[in-house]
Amino acid sequence: MRARQFFLPVIITVIILFSGCKSNDLKKETDQIGDAMCRNIEVMSKLRVANPNDTATINKLQADVKKIQNEMTILYQEFKQKYGDKVQDKAFAKKFSTELRRTMLDNCQSLSKQDREQFQKDLAK
């Protein structure tokens, strides 16, 4: 449950923050972001089912989460530096959101059934 609670705010934040990509860079941007998000989902899922008495595993997984979060922060900083004020374009935010959902559906095996269904609904709109 913690993974799902963490995933939705992350995806909403990423969609908003990365909404100003140039069209020709869109696939590259969504692939990088989607990969980091998917790895985060995977690690959070493992953390959720880890034996609470296995502190070594829990500590490793928590370190992995922190590493991925740092990676996502760096991606955002690089993006912000590259695209600046373009992050406010609402039309592109929608296009980026659509492409990110497609990327997650195509490449993320760790995506929950509920999130997968919601992404498919969103793409059908």
C-alpha positions as CSV (number, residue, x, y, z in Angstrom):
1,M,0.0,0.0,0.0
2,R,2.9,2.4,0.7
3,A,4.1,1.9,-2.8
4,R,0.8,3.0,-4.3
5,Q,0.5,5.9,-1.9
6,F,4.0,7.0,-3.0
7,F,3.6,6.4,-6.7
8,L,0.6,8.6,-7.5
9,P,2.1,11.8,-5.9
10,V,5.4,11.1,-7.7
11,I,3.8,10.7,-11.1
12,I,1.7,13.9,-10.6
13,T,4.7,15.8,-9.6
14,V,6.8,14.5,-12.4
15,I,4.1,15.3,-15.0
16,I,3.9,18.9,-13.7
17,L,7.6,19.4,-13.4
18,F,8.6,17.9,-16.7
19,S,5.8,19.3,-18.8
20,G,7.8,21.7,-21.0
21,C,9.9,19.3,-23.0
22,K,10.5,19.9,-26.7
23,S,8.5,17.6,-28.9
24,N,11.6,16.0,-30.4
25,D,13.0,15.3,-27.0
26,L,9.7,14.0,-25.6
27,K,10.4,10.3,-26.1
28,K,13.9,10.5,-24.6
29,E,12.6,12.5,-21.6
30,T,9.7,10.1,-20.9
31,D,11.9,7.1,-21.2
32,Q,14.3,8.4,-18.6
33,I,11.6,9.6,-16.2
34,G,9.5,6.4,-16.8
35,D,12.6,4.2,-16.1
36,A,13.3,6.0,-12.8
37,M,9.7,5.9,-11.8
38,C,9.4,2.2,-12.6
39,R,12.5,1.3,-10.7
40,N,11.1,3.3,-7.7
41,I,7.8,1.4,-7.9
42,E,9.7,-1.9,-8.1
43,V,11.8,-1.1,-5.0
44,M,8.8,0.2,-3.1
45,S,6.9,-3.0,-3.8
46,K,9.9,-5.1,-2.6
47,L,10.1,-2.9,0.5
48,R,6.4,-3.4,1.2
49,V,6.7,-7.2,1.2
50,A,10.1,-7.4,2.9
51,N,10.2,-9.2,6.2
52,P,10.2,-6.5,8.9
53,N,12.9,-8.5,10.8
54,D,15.3,-8.5,7.9
55,T,16.9,-5.1,8.6
56,A,19.7,-5.7,6.1
57,T,17.2,-6.0,3.2
58,I,15.1,-3.1,4.5
59,N,18.2,-0.9,4.8
60,K,19.3,-1.8,1.3
61,L,15.9,-1.2,-0.2
62,Q,15.6,2.1,1.6
63,A,19.0,3.1,0.3
64,D,17.8,2.2,-3.2
65,V,14.8,4.4,-2.8
66,K,16.9,7.3,-1.7
67,K,19.3,6.7,-4.7
68,I,16.4,6.7,-7.2
69,Q,14.9,9.9,-5.6
70,N,18.3,11.6,-5.9
71,E,18.3,10.5,-9.6
72,M,14.9,12.0,-10.1
73,T,15.9,15.2,-8.5
74,I,18.9,15.4,-10.8
75,L,16.7,14.7,-13.8
76,Y,14.4,17.5,-12.8
77,Q,17.3,20.0,-12.2
78,E,18.8,19.2,-15.6
79,F,15.4,19.5,-17.2
80,K,14.7,22.8,-15.5
81,Q,18.0,24.2,-16.6
82,K,17.5,23.0,-20.2
83,Y,13.9,24.1,-20.6
84,G,13.3,26.9,-18.1
85,D,10.0,28.7,-18.5
86,K,8.5,26.2,-21.0
87,V,7.3,24.1,-18.1
88,Q,4.1,26.2,-17.9
89,D,2.7,25.2,-21.4
90,K,-0.5,23.4,-20.6
91,A,-1.0,21.9,-24.0
92,F,2.4,20.3,-23.8
93,A,1.8,19.1,-20.3
94,K,-1.0,17.1,-21.6
95,K,1.1,15.7,-24.5
96,F,3.9,14.9,-22.0
97,S,1.5,13.2,-19.6
98,T,0.1,11.0,-22.4
99,E,3.6,10.0,-23.6
100,L,4.7,9.2,-20.0
101,R,1.7,7.1,-19.5
102,R,2.4,5.2,-22.7
103,T,6.0,4.7,-21.7
104,M,5.0,3.4,-18.2
105,L,2.4,1.0,-19.8
106,D,4.8,-0.3,-22.3
107,N,8.0,-0.6,-20.2
108,C,7.0,-0.9,-16.5
109,Q,6.2,-4.5,-15.5
110,S,6.0,-3.3,-11.8
111,L,3.0,-1.1,-12.5
112,S,0.1,-2.2,-10.4
113,K,-3.1,-3.5,-12.0
114,Q,-5.0,-0.5,-10.7
115,D,-2.5,2.0,-12.0
116,R,-2.3,0.2,-15.3
117,E,-6.1,0.4,-15.7
118,Q,-6.2,4.0,-14.8
119,F,-3.4,4.9,-17.3
120,Q,-5.3,3.0,-20.0
121,K,-8.5,5.0,-19.2
122,D,-6.6,8.2,-19.2
123,L,-5.1,7.4,-22.6
124,A,-8.6,6.5,-24.0
125,K,-9.9,10.0,-23.3
